[in-house]
Amino acid sequence: MAAHVFEKVSKVARWGNSLGFRIPQEGVDQLKLKEGESVNVRVKDGTITISRAKTRKKWTEKELLKGVTPSMCGPDLIPNREGKELI
């Protein structure tokens, strides 16, 4: 099913050093936007396109270190080593 196309007039207003405008509720609903969510803004040939920003996965330390063994790490990464430096 094709997305419903709509067109509305919105006023541009100053917000700090930037300009901004409100996204009509129909656009919010169609894009499933929430307050505080990031969007991509593309300007090309006199047209502004707004789309949902792809969210990046937030990796946990456990996920990042999966498969890493102590033998893979250098001696400077061994915990509880105090005093003498390793060369």
Phi and psi restraints in degrees (value plus and minus 20) as a CYANA .aco file:
   2 ALA   PHI     -92.8   -52.8
   2 ALA   PSI     126.4   166.4
   3 ALA   PHI     -90.4   -50.4
   3 ALA   PSI     124.4   164.4
   4 HIS   PHI     -87.9   -47.9
   4 HIS   PSI     109.6   149.6
   5 VAL   PHI    -117.3   -77.3
   5 VAL   PSI     113.5   153.5
   6 PHE   PHI    -158.0  -118.0
   6 PHE   PSI     139.7   179.7
   7 GLU   PHI    -159.8  -119.8
   7 GLU   PSI     108.8   148.8
   8 LYS   PHI    -156.6  -116.6
   8 LYS   PSI     135.7   175.7
   9 VAL   PHI    -114.3   -74.3
   9 VAL   PSI     112.7   152.7
  10 SER   PHI    -152.9  -112.9
  10 SER   PSI     119.7   159.7
  11 LYS   PHI    -104.4   -64.4
  11 LYS   PSI     122.4   162.4
  12 VAL   PHI    -106.4   -66.4
  12 VAL   PSI     113.8   153.8
  13 ALA   PHI    -150.5  -110.5
  13 ALA   PSI     134.9   174.9
  14 ARG   PHI    -102.7   -62.7
  14 ARG   PSI     111.1   151.1
  15 TRP   PHI    -148.1  -108.1
  15 TRP   PSI      78.5   118.5
  16 GLY   PHI      46.1    86.1
  16 GLY   PSI    -147.1  -107.1
  17 ASN   PHI    -111.5   -71.5
  17 ASN   PSI     -17.8    22.2
  18 SER   PHI    -131.6   -91.6
  18 SER   PSI     150.4   190.4
  19 LEU   PHI    -132.3   -92.3
  19 LEU   PSI     128.9   168.9
  20 GLY   PHI    -169.5  -129.5
  20 GLY   PSI     149.5   189.5
  21 PHE   PHI    -167.2  -127.2
  21 PHE   PSI     140.8   180.8
  22 ARG   PHI    -105.2   -65.2
  22 ARG   PSI     123.0   163.0
  23 ILE   PHI    -111.3   -71.3
  23 ILE   PSI     102.5   142.5
  24 PRO   PHI     -77.7   -37.7
  24 PRO   PSI     131.2   171.2
  25 GLN   PHI     -75.8   -35.8
  25 GLN   PSI     -54.4   -14.4
  26 GLU   PHI     -80.5   -40.5
  26 GLU   PSI     -59.0   -19.0
  27 GLY   PHI     -90.3   -50.3
  27 GLY   PSI     -60.0   -20.0
  28 VAL   PHI     -79.8   -39.8
  28 VAL   PSI     -65.1   -25.1
  29 ASP   PHI     -86.1   -46.1
  29 ASP   PSI     -64.1   -24.1
  30 GLN   PHI     -85.4   -45.4
  30 GLN   PSI     -59.6   -19.6
  31 LEU   PHI    -106.4   -66.4
  31 LEU   PSI     -27.5    12.5
  32 LYS   PHI      36.2    76.2
  32 LYS   PSI      28.0    68.0
  33 LEU   PHI    -104.6   -64.6
  33 LEU   PSI     131.1   171.1
  34 LYS   PHI    -145.8  -105.8
  34 LYS   PSI     133.6   173.6
  35 GLU   PHI     -77.5   -37.5
  35 GLU   PSI     113.8   153.8
  36 GLY   PHI      68.6   108.6
  36 GLY   PSI     -27.7    12.3
  37 GLU   PHI     -95.5   -55.5
  37 GLU   PSI     128.8   168.8
  38 SER   PHI    -105.3   -65.3
  38 SER   PSI     126.1   166.1
  39 VAL   PHI    -150.7  -110.7
  39 VAL   PSI     137.3   177.3
  40 ASN   PHI    -113.2   -73.2
  40 ASN   PSI     115.0   155.0
  41 VAL   PHI    -138.8   -98.8
  41 VAL   PSI     101.1   141.1
  42 ARG   PHI    -139.8   -99.8
  42 ARG   PSI     108.7   148.7
  43 VAL   PHI    -136.2   -96.2
  43 VAL   PSI     102.0   142.0
  44 LYS   PHI    -172.6  -132.6
  44 LYS   PSI     110.0   150.0
  45 ASP   PHI      30.6    70.6
  45 ASP   PSI      24.5    64.5
  46 GLY   PHI      56.8    96.8
  46 GLY   PSI      -7.7    32.3
  47 THR   PHI    -143.9  -103.9
  47 THR   PSI     117.8   157.8
  48 ILE   PHI    -125.4   -85.4
  48 ILE   PSI     107.7   147.7
  49 THR   PHI    -137.1   -97.1
  49 THR   PSI     108.3   148.3
  50 ILE   PHI    -133.2   -93.2
  50 ILE   PSI     109.5   149.5
  51 SER   PHI    -158.7  -118.7
  51 SER   PSI     140.1   180.1
  52 ARG   PHI     -82.4   -42.4
  52 ARG   PSI     117.4   157.4
  53 ALA   PHI    -100.2   -60.2
  53 ALA   PSI     119.3   159.3
  54 LYS   PHI     -92.0   -52.0
  54 LYS   PSI     113.6   153.6
  55 THR   PHI    -105.4   -65.4
  55 THR   PSI     121.5   161.5
  56 ARG   PHI    -112.7   -72.7
  56 ARG   PSI     125.0   165.0
  57 LYS   PHI     -87.5   -47.5
  57 LYS   PSI     115.9   155.9
  58 LYS   PHI    -115.1   -75.1
  58 LYS   PSI      86.1   126.1
  59 TRP   PHI     -96.9   -56.9
  59 TRP   PSI     122.5   162.5
  60 THR   PHI    -109.9   -69.9
  60 THR   PSI     141.5   181.5
  61 GLU   PHI     -78.9   -38.9
  61 GLU   PSI     -60.4   -20.4
  62 LYS   PHI     -80.9   -40.9
  62 LYS   PSI     -63.5   -23.5
  63 GLU   PHI     -85.3   -45.3
  63 GLU   PSI     -60.7   -20.7
  64 LEU   PHI     -86.5   -46.5
  64 LEU   PSI     -53.3   -13.3
  65 LEU   PHI    -116.8   -76.8
  65 LEU   PSI     -15.1    24.9
  66 LYS   PHI     -78.8   -38.8
  66 LYS   PSI     107.6   147.6
  67 GLY   PHI      67.1   107.1
  67 GLY   PSI     -27.6    12.4
  68 VAL   PHI    -103.9   -63.9
  68 VAL   PSI     108.8   148.8
  69 THR   PHI    -132.8   -92.8
  69 THR   PSI     139.5   179.5
  70 PRO   PHI     -76.8   -36.8
  70 PRO   PSI     -51.8   -11.8
  71 SER   PHI     -89.7   -49.7
  71 SER   PSI     -38.4     1.6
  72 MET   PHI    -102.2   -62.2
  72 MET   PSI     -39.2     0.8
  73 CYS   PHI    -113.7   -73.7
  73 CYS   PSI     130.3   170.3
  74 GLY   PHI     -93.5   -53.5
  74 GLY   PSI     146.4   186.4
  75 PRO   PHI     -83.8   -43.8
  75 PRO   PSI     -41.7    -1.7
  76 ASP   PHI     -93.4   -53.4
  76 ASP   PSI     -28.3    11.7
  77 LEU   PHI    -121.7   -81.7
  77 LEU   PSI     -16.9    23.1
  78 ILE   PHI     -97.5   -57.5
  78 ILE   PSI     102.0   142.0
  79 PRO   PHI     -89.2   -49.2
  79 PRO   PSI     140.6   180.6
  80 ASN   PHI      44.8    84.8
  80 ASN   PSI       7.9    47.9
  81 ARG   PHI    -118.4   -78.4
  81 ARG   PSI      99.1   139.1
  82 GLU   PHI    -141.8  -101.8
  82 GLU   PSI     128.4   168.4
  83 GLY   PHI      69.9   109.9
  83 GLY   PSI    -136.4   -96.4
  84 LYS   PHI     -77.1   -37.1
  84 LYS   PSI     113.4   153.4
  85 GLU   PHI     -95.6   -55.6
  85 GLU   PSI     129.8   169.8
  86 LEU   PHI    -114.1   -74.1
  86 LEU   PSI     117.1   157.1
